[in-house]
Amino acid sequence: MAGLIKSQILKHLSKFAKNLNAESINVSTLRGEGELKNLELNEQVLTDLLELPTWLRLTRASVNRVSIKIQWTKLKSVPIHLSLDEVVVAMETCEHLRSHAASSTPATQTSSSHYGFADKVVDGLTVTVNSVHVTFRSAVFSAVCQMSRVVLDSRSPGWQRVVDLRMTRLKDPERGFLLLFKELSWQSLRVEATSNTADQQQQLAPLRLLTNASHCRLTIKKKLAGTGCVVMRAVQVLAVLS
């Protein structure tokens, strides 16, 4: 059983990770737990998947540890918990516009033509990240973004936490649409941008942005046929801004 799960993980994730192999996957099927370590992600695939503008590219993306917890007997009501320890991302502007590589973009649609059980499981995922470190560099300025204790989870239409995932979806079969409610929160966010000007006399003071205990509420509208996302509404709430 563990070997079968490992092969499925490799099948679906190998397109995203450059160094993924069976030895790097630790799976306990009875406890519903799995772990991956020191993943180097494929920058080109992620660039295409995220549909980044042609003047921007990823130069590095890595995760030091990923763990997953699944309650096999309660998949309809209890979310799969995906936990990441440290995520490191490096980005830069392109000197020349890069070409689109549509053929390397993995399919994001499921094989089912209707919103089914697998879609509900994926949409109900809870993701936690201990720390995110993003660096950005261009010819004019450089920036660093650091986030801690990032959580993405499902909520009720009134934005309360629930004990059953089935309370986080509103379905309208007559119109063929579904509403999902997710909340993205973080304990702290720090952004610092500095000028790359070589002249010390023209060097500007760094620009800093700090926020604490903030969250973003996401309302996602999806099709029941085709499972495609139609539109998403985001509301940002900043508790402390400095």
C-alpha positions as CSV (number, residue, x, y, z in Angstrom):
1,M,0.0,0.0,0.0
2,A,2.8,2.4,0.9
3,G,4.5,1.7,-2.4
4,L,1.3,2.4,-4.3
5,I,0.9,5.8,-2.6
6,K,4.5,6.7,-3.2
7,S,4.1,6.0,-6.9
8,Q,1.0,8.2,-7.1
9,I,2.8,11.0,-5.3
10,L,5.7,10.7,-7.7
11,K,3.3,10.6,-10.7
12,H,1.5,13.9,-9.7
13,L,4.3,15.9,-8.1
14,S,7.4,14.9,-10.1
15,K,6.4,17.6,-12.7
16,F,6.7,20.3,-10.0
17,A,9.9,19.0,-8.1
18,K,13.3,18.5,-9.7
19,N,14.7,16.2,-7.1
20,L,11.7,14.1,-6.1
21,N,12.3,10.3,-5.8
22,A,10.9,7.4,-3.8
23,E,13.6,7.5,-1.2
24,S,12.7,11.1,-0.3
25,I,9.1,10.2,0.5
26,N,8.2,8.9,4.0
27,V,4.7,7.5,4.1
28,S,2.7,5.9,6.9
29,T,-0.5,4.6,5.4
30,L,-2.1,3.4,8.6
31,R,-1.7,6.8,10.4
32,G,-2.5,8.7,7.2
33,E,0.7,10.7,7.4
34,G,3.5,11.4,4.8
35,E,6.6,13.6,4.7
36,L,8.8,15.1,2.0
37,K,12.2,16.8,2.6
38,N,14.4,19.3,0.8
39,L,12.3,19.8,-2.3
40,E,13.7,21.9,-5.2
41,L,10.8,23.0,-7.2
42,N,10.8,23.4,-11.0
43,E,10.9,27.2,-11.6
44,Q,9.8,27.0,-15.3
45,V,6.7,24.9,-14.5
46,L,5.8,27.1,-11.6
47,T,6.3,30.3,-13.7
48,D,3.9,28.9,-16.4
49,L,1.4,27.6,-13.8
50,L,1.2,30.9,-12.0
51,E,1.0,32.7,-15.3
52,L,3.6,35.3,-14.3
53,P,4.1,38.2,-16.7
54,T,6.7,37.7,-19.4
55,W,9.0,40.3,-17.8
56,L,9.2,38.3,-14.6
57,R,10.7,34.8,-13.8
58,L,11.4,32.6,-10.9
59,T,15.0,31.7,-10.4
60,R,14.6,29.5,-7.3
61,A,11.9,27.8,-5.3
62,S,12.4,25.3,-2.5
63,V,10.7,23.8,0.5
64,N,12.8,22.2,3.3
65,R,10.0,20.0,4.6
66,V,6.4,19.1,3.7
67,S,4.1,16.9,5.8
68,I,0.6,15.8,5.1
69,K,-2.1,14.3,7.4
70,I,-5.2,12.6,6.1
71,Q,-8.1,11.1,8.0
72,W,-9.1,8.4,5.5
73,T,-12.5,7.7,7.1
74,K,-13.5,11.4,7.3
75,L,-12.4,12.8,4.0
76,K,-15.9,14.3,3.4
77,S,-15.9,16.4,6.6
78,V,-12.3,16.8,7.8
79,P,-9.7,18.6,5.6
80,I,-6.4,17.2,4.5
81,H,-3.7,19.1,6.4
82,L,-0.7,20.1,4.4
83,S,2.1,21.6,6.5
84,L,5.2,23.3,5.0
85,D,8.1,24.4,7.2
86,E,10.2,27.0,5.2
87,V,9.5,28.2,1.7
88,V,12.2,30.1,-0.1
89,V,11.5,31.9,-3.4
90,A,13.7,34.1,-5.6
91,M,12.4,36.2,-8.5
92,E,13.9,38.7,-10.9
93,T,12.9,40.8,-13.9
94,C,14.0,39.6,-17.4
95,E,16.3,41.6,-19.5
96,H,14.4,40.3,-22.5
97,L,10.8,39.2,-22.4
98,R,10.6,35.4,-22.1
99,S,8.5,33.4,-24.5
100,H,5.4,31.5,-23.3
101,A,5.8,27.8,-22.9
102,A,2.2,26.6,-22.8
103,S,3.2,23.0,-23.5
104,S,5.1,22.7,-20.2
105,T,2.2,23.9,-18.1
106,P,0.6,21.0,-16.2
107,A,-3.1,20.5,-16.5
108,T,-5.0,21.9,-13.5
109,Q,-8.4,20.5,-14.5
110,T,-9.5,17.1,-13.2
111,S,-10.6,14.4,-15.5
112,S,-14.1,14.5,-14.2
113,S,-16.5,16.7,-16.2
114,H,-18.5,17.6,-13.0
115,Y,-17.6,18.8,-9.6
116,G,-17.0,15.6,-7.7
117,F,-15.5,14.0,-4.6
118,A,-11.8,14.6,-5.6
119,D,-12.6,18.3,-6.3
120,K,-14.2,18.7,-2.8
121,V,-11.1,17.1,-1.2
122,V,-8.7,19.4,-3.0
123,D,-10.8,22.5,-2.4
124,G,-11.0,21.7,1.3
125,L,-7.3,21.5,1.9
126,T,-5.8,23.3,4.9
127,V,-2.3,24.6,4.4
128,T,0.0,26.0,7.0
129,V,3.5,27.5,6.4
130,N,5.9,28.4,9.2
131,S,7.8,30.9,7.2
132,V,8.0,32.3,3.6
133,H,11.0,34.2,2.3
134,V,10.7,35.9,-1.1
135,T,13.5,37.9,-2.7
136,F,12.9,40.1,-5.8
137,R,15.6,41.8,-7.9
138,S,15.5,44.2,-10.8
139,A,17.9,46.7,-12.3
140,V,16.3,49.5,-10.3
141,F,15.5,48.0,-6.9
142,S,15.6,44.9,-4.8
143,A,12.9,43.7,-2.3
144,V,12.6,41.1,0.4
145,C,9.2,39.8,1.7
146,Q,9.1,37.7,4.8
147,M,5.9,36.1,6.2
148,S,5.4,33.9,9.3
149,R,2.7,31.5,10.4
150,V,0.7,31.5,7.1
151,V,-2.6,29.6,7.2
152,L,-5.1,28.9,4.4
153,D,-8.2,27.1,5.6
154,S,-11.9,26.8,4.7
155,R,-14.6,28.9,6.4
156,S,-18.4,29.1,6.6
157,P,-20.2,31.8,4.5
158,G,-20.1,33.9,7.7
159,W,-16.3,33.4,8.0
160,Q,-16.4,31.2,11.1
161,R,-14.4,28.0,11.6
162,V,-16.4,24.9,11.1
163,V,-16.1,21.2,12.1
164,D,-17.5,19.9,8.8
165,L,-16.2,20.8,5.4
166,R,-19.7,20.5,3.9
167,M,-20.6,23.7,5.7
168,T,-18.0,25.7,3.7
169,R,-19.7,25.3,0.3
170,L,-22.9,26.8,-1.2
171,K,-24.2,25.0,-4.2
172,D,-26.7,26.3,-6.8
173,P,-27.6,23.4,-9.1
174,E,-30.1,25.4,-11.1
175,R,-27.5,28.0,-12.2
176,G,-24.6,25.4,-12.1
177,F,-22.3,27.3,-9.8
178,L,-20.6,26.7,-6.4
179,L,-19.3,29.2,-3.9
180,L,-16.2,28.3,-1.7
181,F,-15.0,30.4,1.3
182,K,-11.3,30.4,2.2
183,E,-9.3,32.6,4.5
184,L,-5.6,33.3,4.2
185,S,-4.0,34.6,7.4
186,W,-0.5,35.3,8.7
187,Q,1.0,36.3,12.0
188,S,3.5,38.8,10.5
189,L,4.5,40.3,7.2
190,R,7.6,42.3,6.5
191,V,8.4,43.9,3.1
192,E,11.6,45.9,2.6
193,A,12.6,47.5,-0.8
194,T,16.0,49.1,-1.4
195,S,17.4,51.1,-4.4
196,N,20.2,49.5,-6.5
197,T,21.7,52.9,-7.3
198,A,25.5,52.8,-7.1
199,D,25.9,56.5,-6.3
200,Q,26.0,56.7,-2.5
201,Q,24.8,60.4,-2.6
202,Q,21.7,59.3,-4.4
203,Q,21.1,56.3,-2.2
204,L,17.5,56.4,-0.8
205,A,16.4,55.0,2.5
206,P,14.8,51.6,2.4
207,L,11.0,51.4,2.1
208,R,9.5,49.2,4.8
209,L,6.0,47.8,5.3
210,L,5.1,45.8,8.4
211,T,1.8,44.1,9.3
212,N,0.7,41.9,12.1
213,A,-2.2,39.5,12.6
214,S,-3.7,40.1,9.2
215,H,-5.9,38.0,6.9
216,C,-7.5,37.9,3.5
217,R,-11.0,36.5,2.8
218,L,-11.4,34.7,-0.5
219,T,-14.8,33.9,-2.1
220,I,-14.4,31.6,-5.0
221,K,-17.1,30.9,-7.6
222,K,-16.7,27.7,-9.6
223,K,-18.6,25.8,-12.2
224,L,-20.3,22.6,-11.3
225,A,-19.7,21.3,-14.8
226,G,-16.0,21.5,-15.8
227,T,-14.9,22.5,-12.3
228,G,-13.4,25.7,-13.6
229,C,-13.0,28.8,-11.5
230,V,-15.2,31.6,-12.8
231,V,-14.3,34.5,-10.5
232,M,-12.7,35.2,-7.1
233,R,-13.3,38.0,-4.7
234,A,-10.6,38.9,-2.1
235,V,-11.1,41.2,0.9
236,Q,-7.9,42.2,2.7
237,V,-8.1,43.0,6.4
238,L,-5.0,44.5,8.1
239,A,-5.1,44.6,11.9
240,V,-1.8,46.5,12.4
241,L,0.0,48.4,9.6
242,S,3.2,50.3,10.1
